[in-house]
Amino acid sequence: MPKFFYALLSGIAVISASVAPALSADMPRMPPPPPPPPTMPPVFKDPGPVAQPSSVFPYVRLDGSLDFYRETDGSSLTDALDIEWPSLGLNVGAGLGVALTENFRVDVTGEYRAVRDIAMNCSAATVVCELSSDLDSYAVFANAYYDIGHFSGLTPYIGGGVGFASHHAKNMTLGTLSSDGDDYLDFAWNVQAGASYDLTKHASLDFNYRYTDLGELDIEPSFSGASVPININDIVAHDIRLGLRYYID
């Protein structure tokens, strides 16, 4: 009996070994998987030009000065006038400007100047002997500056400007007569040199010397109904100025 089972199992094994390859050959084969889709290169959108940081820095300024007026002369009617300026005048001003580059800046300034007790004496007293007057002047300048360099917070510079000056002679006297005065507008210009010192990132202290030509004064004030022509040539001042500039982000 055991021999019979061993023989049966052996026969089944032989039959299975011979049939399996045939069955395998008859079965359909699965196709290979499809290839992966091609990888597309990434598409980048042009962002345009890169914004550059601004190099334009606006600023405001306040200034004051002591003004020393140059001796000059003038005339009234047929007489020459010797003009005696007071030893000192005062000046206050303000302005708006912009630094265009590291070394170049421009601004527009306005200022008020006050001179008191100007004495005008005739060289040959044919008609007018003694005149006196106060003088208020309003000047506006368009200025340009070149900053020479930056040295540990100190920046020396040179500059100049052109504009106009409006003069108002007032409290005038002619001997015992008096007058409210008269006005005159003329071309004005300046040249200057100085240095600024950085107090903070935004604030700078400014000190300079400025040569200022305010034109002339050519007026005809009325004294008791009579007009007296008066001319003062070349109103020139040597200004010692101190100011503050504040840069705005």
C-alpha positions in Angstrom: 0.0 0.0 0.0 2.7 2.5 0.8 4.5 1.7 -2.4 1.3 2.4 -4.3 1.1 6.0 -2.8 4.7 6.7 -3.4 4.3 5.7 -7.1 1.2 7.8 -7.4 2.9 10.9 -6.0 5.8 10.4 -8.2 3.6 10.2 -11.3 1.7 13.4 -10.4 5.0 15.2 -9.9 6.3 14.1 -13.3 3.0 15.1 -15.0 3.0 18.5 -13.3 6.6 19.2 -14.3 5.8 18.5 -18.0 2.4 20.4 -18.1 3.5 23.6 -16.3 5.8 24.9 -19.0 3.2 24.3 -21.7 0.6 26.1 -19.7 3.0 29.0 -19.1 3.6 29.3 -22.8 -0.1 29.4 -23.6 -0.9 32.2 -21.0 -0.8 35.8 -22.4 1.9 38.0 -21.1 1.2 41.4 -19.4 2.6 44.4 -21.4 5.4 46.4 -19.9 4.4 49.6 -18.0 4.3 52.7 -20.1 7.3 55.1 -19.9 6.9 58.1 -17.6 5.8 61.3 -19.3 8.7 63.6 -20.4 9.7 66.2 -17.8 9.0 69.7 -19.0 11.6 72.4 -18.1 10.3 74.9 -15.6 8.9 78.2 -17.0 10.1 81.4 -15.4 8.3 84.7 -15.8 10.6 87.7 -16.4 10.2 89.9 -13.3 11.4 92.9 -15.2 14.2 95.3 -14.1 15.1 95.1 -10.4 14.2 98.2 -8.5 17.2 100.1 -7.5 17.4 102.0 -4.2 16.8 105.7 -4.6 19.9 108.0 -4.4 17.8 111.2 -4.1 17.6 112.5 -0.6 15.4 115.6 0.1 16.2 117.9 3.0 15.0 121.0 4.7 17.3 123.6 6.2 17.3 126.5 8.6 20.1 129.2 8.7 21.2 132.3 10.5 24.1 134.6 9.8 26.0 137.7 10.9 26.4 140.0 7.9 29.3 142.4 7.4 28.5 144.9 4.6 31.2 146.2 2.3 31.8 149.9 2.1 30.1 151.3 -1.0 29.0 154.6 -2.5 25.9 156.1 -4.1 24.3 159.3 -5.3 21.4 161.6 -4.7 20.4 164.3 -7.2 23.7 165.8 -8.3 25.7 164.8 -5.2 27.7 161.7 -4.5 26.9 159.9 -1.3 29.3 158.3 1.1 27.5 155.2 2.5 28.3 154.3 6.1 27.0 150.8 6.9 26.5 149.6 10.4 29.1 147.2 11.7 26.7 144.3 11.7 23.5 143.0 10.1 21.4 140.0 10.8 20.0 137.3 8.5 17.6 134.3 9.0 16.5 131.9 6.3 15.1 128.5 5.4 15.1 126.3 2.3 14.2 123.0 0.6 16.8 120.9 -1.2 17.7 117.5 -2.5 21.0 115.6 -2.7 21.1 114.3 -6.3 24.3 112.2 -5.9 26.8 111.6 -3.2 28.6 114.8 -4.1 26.1 117.1 -5.8 23.0 118.8 -4.2 20.8 121.7 -5.0 18.3 123.8 -2.9 16.1 126.9 -3.0 16.4 129.2 -0.1 14.6 132.3 1.1 16.0 134.8 3.7 15.2 138.0 5.5 18.0 140.5 6.1 17.8 143.5 8.4 20.2 146.5 8.5 19.6 149.5 10.7 20.8 153.1 10.7 22.5 153.4 7.3 24.1 156.9 7.1 24.4 158.6 3.8 26.4 161.8 3.7 26.9 164.1 0.7 30.4 164.5 -0.6 29.5 167.9 -1.9 26.5 169.3 0.0 24.7 171.2 -2.8 21.2 169.9 -2.0 21.1 166.9 0.3 23.4 166.9 3.4 22.4 164.0 5.6 20.3 160.9 4.9 19.6 157.9 7.1 17.6 154.8 6.6 16.8 151.3 7.8 16.9 148.6 5.1 15.0 145.3 5.1 15.8 142.9 2.3 14.2 139.6 1.2 16.3 137.4 -1.0 15.6 134.1 -2.8 18.3 132.0 -4.2 18.6 128.8 -6.3 21.8 127.2 -5.1 24.1 124.3 -6.2 26.8 122.7 -4.1 29.6 120.2 -4.6 30.6 118.1 -1.6 34.4 117.6 -1.9 34.5 114.5 0.3 33.4 112.8 3.5 35.9 112.6 6.4 34.7 111.1 9.6 31.4 112.9 9.5 33.0 116.2 8.2 32.1 117.3 4.6 33.7 120.4 3.1 31.9 121.9 0.1 31.8 124.8 -2.3 28.7 126.3 -3.9 26.9 129.3 -5.4 23.5 130.6 -6.4 21.5 133.1 -8.3 18.2 134.8 -7.5 16.8 138.2 -6.6 16.6 140.6 -3.7 13.7 142.8 -2.8 14.8 145.9 -0.8 12.7 148.0 1.3 14.2 151.3 2.6 12.2 152.6 5.6 12.3 155.0 8.5 14.2 157.4 6.3 15.2 160.9 7.4 16.5 163.9 5.4 17.6 166.5 7.9 14.4 167.2 9.9 12.2 165.6 7.2 11.0 162.0 7.2 9.7 159.4 4.7 8.2 156.0 4.7 10.8 154.9 2.2 10.5 153.0 -1.1 11.0 149.5 -2.6 13.4 148.1 -5.2 13.9 144.7 -6.8 17.2 143.6 -8.3 19.2 140.6 -9.4 21.3 138.9 -6.6 24.0 136.1 -6.5 26.3 134.4 -4.1 29.4 132.2 -3.9 30.2 130.2 -0.7 32.4 127.7 0.9 32.0 125.7 4.1 31.7 122.4 5.8 28.9 120.3 7.4 29.2 117.9 10.2 26.9 114.9 10.7 25.1 115.1 14.0 23.0 112.0 13.3 22.0 109.9 10.3 19.6 112.6 9.2 20.9 115.9 10.7 23.9 117.9 9.8 25.3 121.1 11.3 26.4 123.5 8.5 29.0 126.3 8.8 30.0 128.5 5.9 31.3 131.8 4.6 29.2 133.4 1.8 29.9 136.4 -0.4 26.5 137.8 -1.3 25.9 140.5 -3.9 22.3 141.9 -3.5 22.4 144.2 -6.4 21.7 147.9 -5.8 19.1 150.2 -4.3 17.6 152.7 -6.7 14.6 154.5 -5.1 12.7 157.8 -5.0 11.3 158.3 -1.5 9.0 161.2 -0.9 9.9 163.8 1.8 7.0 166.2 2.4 5.7 165.6 -1.1 9.0 166.0 -2.8 10.7 162.9 -4.4 14.4 162.6 -3.8 16.2 160.0 -6.0 18.7 157.9 -4.0 21.0 155.3 -5.4 23.2 152.9 -3.5 25.6 150.9 -5.6 26.5 147.3 -5.0 25.0 146.1 -1.8 27.6 143.4 -0.9 27.8 141.5 2.3 30.3 139.0 3.8 28.0 136.5 5.6 29.2 134.1 8.4 26.5 131.5 8.5 25.4 128.7 10.8 22.6 126.3 9.9 21.0 122.9 10.3 20.1 120.5 7.5 17.7 117.6 8.1 17.4 114.8 5.5 14.1 113.1 4.9 13.9 109.4 4.2 
